[in-house]
Every structure is written in structure tokens, then in C-alpha cells.
Amino acid sequence: MTPLYARHKRTTLAIATAVAAGALLATGLTTGVASAHPASAAGKDSRHLAGAPLALSAGARASLIKEAETTATETARKIGLGVKEKLVVKDVVKDADGTVHTRYERTYAGLPVLGGDLVVHESESGKTEGVTRATNEAIKVASLKPGITVAKAEKAAVSAAKTLGSAKSSSDGARKVIWAGSGKPVLAFETVVGGFQDDGTPSRLHVITDAATGKKLFQHQDVETATTGTGNSLYSGTVSLNTYKSGSSYQLYDTTRGGHKTYNKSHSSSTSKGTLFTDSDNTWGTGKASSSSADQTAAVDAAYGAQETWDFYKNTFGRSGIKDDGTAAYSRVHYGNSYENAFWDDDCFCMTYGDGSGNTHPLTSLDVAGHEMSHGVTANTAGLDYSGESGGLNEATSDIMGTGVEFYANNSSDKGDYLIGETIDLNGDGTPLRYMDKPSKDGGSADNWSSGVGDLDVHYSSGVANHFFYLLSEGSGSKTINGVSYDSPTYNNSKVTGIGRDKALQIWYKALTTYFTSTTNYKSARTGTLSAAKDLYGSSSTEYKTVAAVWSAVNVS
């Protein structure tokens, strides 16, 4: 699990990843009625683009996956895999021009290959047009017999978890794998250690240990760190909520968006769902924060965030839910006691929100909800490792999509902006967690790429991609958007003209779902987004040329 933010100097917080718990502080009372959001221009434009992904029915998607599974052995041979390697289908995306992008995991001699994922791109005729690989190394190891015991690997993993605050004295299990995430593939053990991190965030730490030497090779968190009723929210004013009437009471259960439900943890930090929120008159919350575990206001914000995120992905990209299978995740509020974080957990397929300081600052704002659920989308597409540059790209993807959700909602009480967590005041001085126009304003994030970016906490290495997205959307220099002033510099002092947020979102989403892999770094992200821009708009288009120019403007070339 990873926290929603990382403490740095003035306790600046950064939002967490898809399987790491992350805390987001909520303050600031807002009132007023949220205006209805307009149809997404990006969503409508994408229907006319040859390289845009189609919105597949469940049956069509299942048929494509089955076809890919049937031909997996032949595909492995065609792309040059070894005789001990097999492909396991993970996902399929089909474009309007008939191009099919099939995402695979790999096994070697029956063992999972971590960092061996790849995407095969085929034309409508079935011709292989390219392969995007997480690693270009040949998957081969001299022996499948480990040089250390499972117990030694587990001991090392438990020790690593303790440095992050876990009190666990034993692991949750270990398995043999092939580690291909960095350098030459080796036989390794993957050990998982549960428990909690030092700030109370649930932990599920994955530690990769060299099976020959016992050396730790890699670690990452697996908890990423959210009838029509009337909801009185804390951050978004008065909103409409789809609810379900059961007998004489109403449930916070949205049957129109995959069955999303909102549960009350009543300040418990157990792994249970909690109790489903119910109400007698279908008017929820007070619009004010309360330390009471029965308070509905935090639940209103969580339910509203889930519904806006669902609609954003559906109407902008044609994606039906986090897994694109029409099934919703669920939300849990009032987690822990004064827990100052929020997190996405892919195992429970759920968002969880703490109540913050004094149990009166719930971390349930709109951009936080969009951020956390987007970790789920990343986990079910590119699967970006939550470490190094790929971890920064993972965090940035959630910031980018969370920002997209906020603009999409078009809520007068929480207008769209390029600030992350601006309403929850985790810093205690009214400043946001992160700034996309100039990330270094938070005191820790990187504006531009450098050779040491991968050594930063992922919430700070994300700054490079956040800056890229802002420049691609809005361009460089000073401007005011929705009452917020921005002034975005460039590394090479170039002047950049943006292509608009809608097109920038389409390019990032297509790169995420068809070109990024678990080990994508900033150089590979440049290649992936250029490929996406080419698919969507053509290689001679202004959009393609701007993507290239903006990467240079953040020193990725």
C-alpha cells in the first residue's frame, strides 16, 4: 500500500497509488448546487478518430479475449518468445480502424515473469504491426533451483516491511518468480507482507529477492494511496445521488453505475467492508464535517466522487468501470481513528477514506476520489510499477485523470483546476498538495526530468509528467483559468502552445492503455504518447508535434 501523500519538509502531502493506502486531508466547507456537466467534447471527438478505442460490449470484449487466448501460443512464436515462455491474456483494446492491442503477461517454465508484460499491436487483417515490451531482455535463467530458502526470503521481506512501520513478524506467503523488471532476468522470490504502515495506512508490501544471493531486487506497495437522492456534501455543495429503495429505507447504492455502494467503517481499520449507509428520507448529509462515525456527509462526497469518475471514464473514453467490465468498485468512509489518508486497494477493489485530523477532515474531495479510482484503472491496464520513474508515472496518471474528473464534473462549488488536493488543506496553510503548472512549488516535486528523478518519492517524481500534461493542455507562460493563476516555465525556455485538455487526456489515456507497460520510464512514456498521438491525429499533425515539443520542454528527449 502507498499513502496518498508523502511528507516532505513542511509536511507536504502527495496522493497515493493504486494499491497503497494514501491519506488526503479534507477541509473547507462549500455550499451551493452543482451544475450539470456538459457532454465531454473529448468523448465525442474520439468517436471520429480512426485510432480511438471503441467502447466494447462485455460480449465483444470477452470474444476478443477468448480469441487471443486461443492464438496465444502462435502469437508467442510469431513475436519470437522462447520455447519455455507462454503468454497469458490480460486485456484487449480495439480501435475504430480495426487495430487490436492485446496486453499479455508472461510465464517461463510455469513461473510468472514479473516485468515481462507486453502489448501486441495487430492490424484489422491480423498482421502484427508492433510489440511494446516491458523488457527487451531474453527471458532465460540457468537454473530454476533457488540458492536460498523460502524462509530466508520471507525474513528479508519482513525486515523491509518493518522499516516502513509494519509490526508483522511473518509474511503472508512467498512464491518463485522470474524477475525481469530491471536488467538480466533472474530467478527470484516474491514475498508479500501485510499489516500497517507507520501512519496507519494498510500495507501489502511486495518484496522481490534474488533466489541465488538473497539480495533485495525490488519492492512495491500493493495498496495505492476514493431512486435519486439529495446529498449535502462537504466539498461539492448540494448534489444528486442515485440511491436504491429497500423496503421503507434508502441505500447509498447506485444501480445505474455498476452497483457502486458506500460503506461506513465507523472508525475501524479492519479489512471488512463495514455497514452500508441507509437513510429514511433520501436526503443525505448536512454539508458540514462531524467527528461522529454515523455522519453521512463524508459518504455523500465519496458516492458523488465515484459517480463522477464513472461518468468521466464512460463519456470521455468509452470505458465502463475501472476494469472496463461494467462492474463498480465500492467505497468505505470513516476508516480508522483520525486517519489522514485515502487509498485504493486492488485486492478488495475498493476506495477507502480516512477522516483526517480530529476525525473532522475527511479525505473525500472530488479530485482525490478521481485520483484513487484511477489507480485502479492503471492497475488493470499498464500496471505501472510503484517505484522509480514508472511509479512517478503511476502517480501522475492519477493526478491527470483526477484533474480530468474535476473539470468534467463542472461543479460550481469545486471548479476544475490544475491543483491537486486544494480543498482538503493537508498542509494546514491553505495550499494544495501539488501544482501541475510548476510542480516544484510544493517544495519537493520535480519540474523537469533529470537522471536522479527515479530516486525521488513517487509523489515527487510525478512532477515531470504532471508538468508535461499541463503544458500539453494549456501551454507555457502565465494565464488564469477558472479564477486560478498559473505561470508554467519550460526547461529549454521554449514557448509552448497547448492543444487543449480534452486532446491531452485522449493521448495520455491511449498511451496508458495501449503503449505503457509495468516498467515504462519517462523516455518510454515519450515514445508511447507520440505513438498515441500518431494513432489519434497523425504523425504530421499539430498534436503530434506538440507532444514532442512538450517532452523537450520538460527535458525528456
C-alpha positions in Angstrom: 0.0 0.0 0.0 1.1 3.5 -0.6 -0.1 6.7 1.0 -2.0 9.4 -0.8 0.8 11.7 0.0 4.4 11.8 1.2 5.6 14.1 3.9 8.4 16.5 2.8 9.7 19.5 4.7 6.6 21.4 5.5 4.6 18.1 5.6 3.5 18.5 2.0 1.3 15.5 1.1 1.2 13.7 -2.1 -1.6 11.4 -3.3 -1.1 7.7 -3.1 -1.2 4.8 -5.7 -3.4 2.1 -6.7 -2.6 -0.5 -4.1 -1.1 1.7 -1.5 -3.1 3.5 1.0 -2.8 7.2 0.8 -4.1 10.0 3.0 -5.8 13.0 1.9 -7.0 15.7 4.3 -10.3 17.3 3.8 -11.2 20.8 4.9 -13.1 23.7 3.6 -16.9 23.8 3.7 -18.5 24.6 0.4 -22.2 25.2 -0.4 -24.3 25.7 -3.4 -25.8 23.5 -6.1 -23.5 21.7 -8.5 -24.3 22.5 -12.1 -24.8 19.6 -14.6 -21.7 18.8 -16.5 -21.7 19.2 -20.3 -21.2 16.2 -22.6 -17.5 15.6 -22.9 -16.0 17.1 -26.0 -13.2 14.7 -25.9 -15.6 11.8 -25.8 -17.4 13.0 -28.9 -14.3 13.8 -30.8 -12.8 10.4 -30.1 -15.7 8.7 -31.9 -14.4 10.2 -35.2 -10.8 9.3 -34.8 -9.5 6.3 -36.6 -7.1 5.4 -33.8 -9.5 6.0 -31.0 -10.5 3.0 -28.8 -14.0 1.6 -29.3 -16.5 1.1 -26.4 -16.7 -2.6 -26.5 -19.7 -4.5 -25.1 -19.0 -7.2 -22.5 -19.7 -9.9 -25.1 -17.4 -8.3 -27.7 -14.6 -7.8 -25.2 -14.9 -11.4 -24.0 -14.9 -12.7 -27.6 -11.7 -10.8 -28.4 -10.0 -12.1 -25.2 -11.1 -15.7 -26.0 -9.7 -15.3 -29.5 -6.4 -14.0 -28.1 -6.2 -16.9 -25.6 -6.8 -19.4 -28.4 -4.0 -18.0 -30.5 -1.6 -17.2 -27.6 0.8 -20.0 -28.5 1.0 -18.9 -32.1 1.4 -15.3 -31.1 4.3 -16.2 -28.8 6.1 -17.9 -31.6 5.4 -15.1 -34.1 7.0 -12.5 -31.8 10.0 -14.6 -31.0 9.5 -15.9 -27.5 11.4 -18.9 -26.2 10.0 -22.4 -26.0 9.6 -22.2 -22.2 7.6 -18.9 -22.4 3.8 -18.7 -22.6 1.5 -15.7 -22.9 -1.4 -15.0 -20.6 -4.0 -12.6 -21.9 -4.7 -9.6 -19.6 -6.7 -7.2 -21.6 -7.8 -6.2 -25.2 -8.4 -2.8 -26.7 -9.8 -2.4 -30.2 -9.6 0.9 -32.2 -12.1 2.3 -34.6 -9.9 1.4 -37.6 -9.9 -2.3 -36.5 -6.4 -2.3 -34.9 -6.3 -4.6 -31.9 -4.0 -4.1 -28.9 -3.7 -7.2 -26.8 -1.9 -6.9 -23.4 -0.2 -10.1 -22.1 1.6 -11.3 -19.0 4.3 -14.0 -19.4 5.3 -17.2 -17.8 8.6 -19.0 -18.0 8.7 -22.7 -17.3 5.4 -22.1 -15.5 6.7 -19.3 -13.3 5.2 -15.8 -13.5 7.6 -13.3 -15.2 7.4 -10.0 -13.3 8.3 -7.2 -15.7 7.8 -9.4 -18.7 4.4 -7.9 -19.8 3.9 -6.8 -23.3 1.3 -5.4 -25.8 0.9 -6.8 -29.3 -0.5 -4.4 -31.9 -2.3 -6.1 -34.8 -4.0 -4.5 -37.9 -7.6 -5.4 -38.8 -6.2 -8.1 -41.1 -4.4 -9.7 -38.2 -0.9 -8.6 -39.2 1.4 -7.9 -36.3 2.4 -4.2 -36.6 4.5 -3.9 -33.4 5.2 -5.1 -29.9 5.6 -2.9 -26.8 7.6 -4.7 -24.2 8.3 -4.0 -20.6 11.8 -5.5 -21.2 13.8 -6.2 -24.3 15.9 -8.8 -22.4 15.5 -12.5 -23.4 13.8 -14.4 -20.7 16.2 -17.2 -19.7 17.7 -18.4 -16.5 20.4 -21.0 -15.9 18.6 -22.9 -13.2 15.2 -23.0 -11.6 16.6 -24.3 -8.3 17.0 -21.5 -5.7 20.2 -20.9 -3.8 18.4 -19.7 -0.7 15.5 -21.0 1.3 12.0 -19.5 1.2 12.4 -18.7 4.9 15.4 -16.5 4.2 13.5 -14.6 1.5 10.5 -14.2 3.8 12.7 -12.9 6.7 14.3 -10.3 4.4 10.8 -9.1 3.3 9.5 -8.8 6.8 12.6 -6.8 7.7 11.9 -4.5 4.7 8.3 -4.0 5.8 9.4 -3.2 9.4 11.4 -0.2 8.1 8.1 1.1 6.7 6.3 0.8 10.0 4.9 -2.8 9.8 4.6 -4.7 13.1 4.2 -8.1 11.3 6.6 -10.8 12.3 5.8 -13.1 9.4 5.0 -12.8 5.8 1.7 -13.6 4.0 3.5 -16.0 1.7 6.2 -16.3 -0.9 6.4 -17.7 -4.5 9.1 -18.4 -7.0 9.1 -16.0 -10.0 11.3 -14.7 -12.8 12.3 -11.1 -12.1 12.7 -9.2 -15.4 11.9 -5.7 -14.1 15.5 -4.5 -14.3 18.5 -5.8 -16.2 19.1 -9.5 -16.9 16.2 -11.8 -15.8 16.9 -13.9 -12.7 15.1 -16.5 -10.6 13.6 -14.8 -7.6 11.2 -15.0 -4.7 8.2 -12.6 -4.4 7.1 -12.2 -0.8 4.1 -10.3 0.4 3.9 -8.8 3.9 0.7 -7.3 5.2 0.0 -5.2 8.3 0.0 -1.4 8.5 2.5 1.3 7.6 3.7 3.8 10.2 0.9 6.3 9.6 -1.8 3.6 10.0 -2.2 3.0 6.2 -2.8 -0.7 5.5 0.2 -2.3 3.9 0.7 -5.1 1.5 4.4 -4.9 0.6 5.7 -7.0 -2.3 9.5 -7.7 -2.0 11.5 -9.3 -4.8 14.6 -11.2 -3.6 17.2 -12.8 -5.8 16.8 -16.5 -5.3 20.5 -17.2 -5.7 22.0 -14.5 -3.5 19.2 -13.3 -1.2 19.7 -9.7 -2.3 16.6 -7.5 -2.4 16.0 -6.5 -6.0 12.8 -4.5 -5.8 9.8 -3.7 -3.6 6.5 -2.0 -4.1 3.3 -1.4 -2.2 0.1 -3.1 -3.4 -2.4 -0.7 -1.8 -2.4 2.5 -3.8 -2.8 5.6 -1.7 -11.8 7.2 -3.4 -34.0 6.5 -7.0 -32.3 9.9 -6.9 -31.4 11.3 -3.5 -30.1 14.7 -2.5 -26.6 14.8 -1.0 -25.3 17.7 1.1 -21.6 17.3 0.6 -18.6 18.9 2.3 -16.7 19.9 -0.8 -19.1 19.9 -3.8 -22.2 21.6 -2.5 -25.6 20.0 -2.9 -25.5 17.1 -5.4 -27.9 14.5 -6.8 -27.1 10.9 -5.9 -28.6 7.7 -7.4 -29.8 5.6 -4.5 -31.8 2.4 -4.0 -35.0 2.0 -2.0 -35.2 -1.2 0.0 -38.4 -1.5 2.0 -39.0 1.8 3.7 -35.4 3.0 3.7 -32.9 4.1 1.1 -29.4 2.7 0.5 -26.4 4.6 -0.8 -26.3 2.1 -3.7 -26.0 3.2 -7.3 -27.5 0.5 -9.5 -27.0 2.7 -12.7 -23.2 2.7 -12.5 -22.2 -0.9 -12.0 -23.6 -1.2 -8.5 -21.4 1.1 -6.5 -22.0 1.1 -2.8 -20.8 3.3 0.1 -20.0 1.7 3.4 -19.4 3.1 6.9 -16.2 1.8 8.7 -17.3 3.5 11.9 -13.6 4.4 12.7 -12.5 0.8 12.4 -9.4 -0.2 10.5 -10.3 -3.8 9.9 -10.5 -5.3 6.4 -14.2 -5.7 6.5 -16.5 -3.6 4.2 -18.3 -2.0 7.1 -22.0 -1.2 7.1 -23.9 0.0 4.1 -25.2 3.6 4.5 -29.0 3.8 4.8 -31.4 6.7 5.2 -35.1 7.2 5.9 -35.9 10.2 3.6 -33.3 10.0 0.9 -31.7 13.3 1.9 -28.1 12.6 2.9 -25.6 14.6 5.0 -25.5 18.1 6.4 -22.8 19.8 4.3 -20.7 20.0 7.5 -17.9 17.8 8.8 -18.6 15.9 12.0 -16.4 13.5 14.1 -19.4 11.2 14.5 -19.0 7.8 12.9 -22.6 8.0 11.8 -22.0 11.2 9.8 -23.3 10.9 6.2 -21.5 13.9 4.8 -18.3 12.1 4.0 -20.3 9.3 2.4 -22.0 11.9 0.2 -18.7 13.1 -1.1 -17.4 9.6 -1.7 -20.5 8.5 -3.5 -20.5 11.7 -5.6 -16.8 11.2 -6.5 -17.5 7.6 -7.6 -20.4 8.6 -9.8 -18.5 11.5 -11.4 -15.4 9.3 -12.0 -17.5 6.6 -13.6 -19.2 9.1 -15.9 -15.9 10.8 -16.8 -14.4 7.5 -18.0 -17.5 6.4 -19.7 -18.3 9.6 -21.6 -14.7 10.6 -22.3 -13.1 7.3 -23.2 -16.0 4.8 -23.5 -14.6 2.9 -20.5 -17.3 1.2 -18.4 -15.8 1.0 -14.9 -12.3 0.5 -13.6 -11.9 -2.9 -15.3 -14.0 -1.9 -18.3 -16.3 -4.7 -17.4 -19.4 -2.7 -16.2 -18.7 -3.5 -12.6 -18.2 -0.8 -10.0 -15.8 -0.8 -7.1 -17.1 0.2 -3.6 -16.2 3.0 -1.2 -15.5 2.9 2.6 -15.5 6.1 4.7 -14.7 6.8 8.4 -11.7 4.5 8.2 -9.6 4.4 11.3 -9.3 7.0 14.0 -8.1 10.4 12.8 -6.6 8.6 9.8 -5.1 11.2 7.5 -5.1 9.3 4.2 -7.1 7.7 1.4 -6.2 4.6 -0.6 -7.2 2.3 -3.5 -6.8 -1.4 -2.9 -7.0 -3.7 -5.9 -7.5 -6.8 -3.8 -10.8 -5.6 -2.3 -11.4 -3.5 -5.4 -12.4 -0.6 -3.3 -11.6 3.0 -2.2 -11.1 3.8 1.4 -11.1 7.3 3.0 -9.9 8.4 6.4 -11.5 11.3 8.4 -8.3 13.3 8.9 -7.2 15.2 11.9 -9.7 15.0 14.7 -12.0 12.9 12.5 -13.4 16.1 11.1 -11.4 16.5 7.8 -12.5 13.6 5.6 -10.3 13.0 2.6 -13.2 12.7 0.2 -12.8 15.6 -2.2 -13.6 15.1 -5.9 -10.1 15.1 -7.3 -9.0 12.7 -4.6 -11.8 10.3 -5.5 -10.9 10.5 -9.2 -7.2 10.1 -8.3 -7.7 6.9 -6.2 -10.0 5.2 -8.7 -7.6 6.0 -11.5 -5.0 3.9 -9.6 -7.4 1.0 -10.2 -7.5 1.8 -14.0 -3.7 1.8 -14.1 -3.5 -1.5 -12.2 -5.9 -3.0 -14.7 -4.1 -1.7 -17.8 -0.4 -0.7 -17.9 0.2 -2.0 -14.3 2.9 0.6 -13.8 5.3 -0.5 -11.0 5.0 1.8 -8.0 8.7 2.6 -7.8 11.3 4.7 -9.7 10.2 6.6 -12.8 7.3 4.1 -13.5 6.0 4.9 -10.0 6.1 8.6 -10.8 4.1 8.0 -14.0 1.6 5.9 -12.0 1.1 8.8 -9.5 0.9 11.3 -12.3 -1.7 9.3 -14.2 -3.9 9.5 -11.2 -3.3 13.3 -10.8 -4.0 13.7 -14.5 -7.2 11.7 -14.5 -8.3 13.1 -11.1 -7.9 16.6 -12.7 -10.0 15.4 -15.7 -12.7 14.2 -13.3 -12.8 17.6 -11.6 -13.1 19.6 -14.9 -15.7 17.0 -16.2 -17.9 17.4 -13.2 -18.2 21.2 -13.8 -19.2 21.7 -10.2 -19.6 25.4 -9.2 -18.5 24.6 -5.6 -15.3 22.9 -6.7 -14.3 24.2 -10.1 -11.8 22.4 -12.3 -8.2 23.4 -11.8 -4.6 22.1 -12.2 -4.1 21.9 -8.4 -4.2 18.6 -6.5 -6.0 18.3 -3.2 -6.6 22.1 -3.0 -9.8 21.8 -0.9 -8.6 19.4 1.8 -5.8 21.6 3.2 -3.5 18.8 4.3 -0.6 21.3 4.6 -2.7 23.3 7.1 -1.9 26.6 5.4 -4.5 26.5 2.5 -2.0 25.4 -0.1 -2.7 22.4 -2.4 -0.7 19.1 -2.3 0.7 19.6 -5.8 0.8 22.1 -8.6 0.8 20.9 -12.2 1.9 24.1 -13.9 5.1 24.3 -11.8 5.4 21.2 -9.6 8.4 22.4 -7.6 6.2 24.9 -5.9 5.3 22.2 -3.4 8.8 22.1 -2.2 9.7 18.6 -3.3 8.4 17.8 -6.8 10.5 17.9 -10.0 9.6 20.3 -12.8 11.8 18.5 -15.3 13.5 15.2 -15.9 17.0 14.6 -14.6 19.0 11.4 -14.0 18.0 11.4 -10.3 14.3 11.7 -10.8 13.8 8.0 -10.3 15.3 8.2 -6.9 12.6 10.6 -5.6 9.5 9.6 -3.8 6.9 8.7 -6.5 4.7 11.6 -5.4 7.6 14.0 -6.3 8.9 12.2 -9.4 5.4 12.5 -10.8 6.0 16.2 -11.2 7.7 15.7 -14.6 4.5 14.1 -16.1 2.2 16.5 -14.4 4.2 19.4 -15.8 4.0 17.7 -19.3 0.3 17.3 -19.1 -0.3 21.0 -18.0 1.9 22.3 -20.8 0.3 19.9 -23.4 -3.1 21.1 -22.3 -2.6 24.8 -21.7 0.8 25.8 -22.9 3.6 27.8 -21.2 3.6 31.2 -19.6 1.1 33.0 -17.3 -2.7 32.7 -17.6 -5.8 32.5 -15.4 -8.3 29.5 -15.6 -11.4 29.4 -13.5 -10.1 32.1 -11.3 -6.7 30.4 -10.6 -3.5 32.0 -11.8 -0.8 29.8 -13.4 2.7 30.5 -14.7 4.3 27.5 -16.3 8.0 27.6 -17.3 9.9 25.3 -19.7 13.3 23.6 -19.2 14.6 24.9 -22.6 13.0 28.3 -22.4 10.8 27.5 -25.3 7.3 28.9 -25.8 4.7 26.1 -26.0 1.1 26.4 -27.2 -1.2 23.8 -25.7 -3.6 21.6 -27.7 -6.4 21.7 -25.1 -7.1 19.4 -22.1 -9.6 17.2 -24.0 -7.0 16.1 -26.6 -4.2 15.8 -23.9 -6.4 13.4 -22.0 -7.1 11.3 -25.0 -3.4 11.0 -25.8 -2.5 10.1 -22.2 -5.3 7.5 -21.9 -4.4 5.8 -25.2 -0.8 5.6 -24.2 -1.7 4.2 -20.8 -4.0 1.5 -22.3 -2.0 0.5 -25.4 1.7 1.5 -25.1 2.7 1.8 -21.4 3.9 -1.3 -19.6 4.9 -2.1 -16.0 8.4 -0.7 -16.4 7.7 2.3 -18.6 10.0 5.2 -17.7 10.0 8.8 -18.9 11.8 8.1 -22.1 9.4 5.3 -22.9 6.4 7.5 -21.9 7.6 10.0 -24.6 7.6 7.2 -27.2 4.3 5.9 -26.0 2.5 9.2 -26.1 3.9 10.0 -29.5 2.6 6.7 -30.8 -0.8 7.5 -29.2 -0.8 11.0 -30.9 0.1 9.4 -34.2 -2.7 6.9 -33.9 -5.3 9.6 -33.0 -4.2 12.6 -35.0 -1.5 11.5 -37.5 2.3 12.0 -37.4 2.2 15.3 -39.3 -0.5 16.8 -37.0 -0.1 19.7 -34.7 -1.0 17.4 -31.8 1.9 15.0 -32.6 4.4 17.8 -33.0 3.3 19.5 -29.8 3.7 16.2 -27.8 7.3 16.1 -29.0 7.9 19.7 -28.2 6.4 19.5 -24.7 8.5 16.5 -23.7 11.6 18.5 -24.8 10.2 21.3 -22.6 10.5 19.1 -19.6 13.9 17.7 -20.6 12.7 14.3 -21.9 14.1 13.9 -25.4 
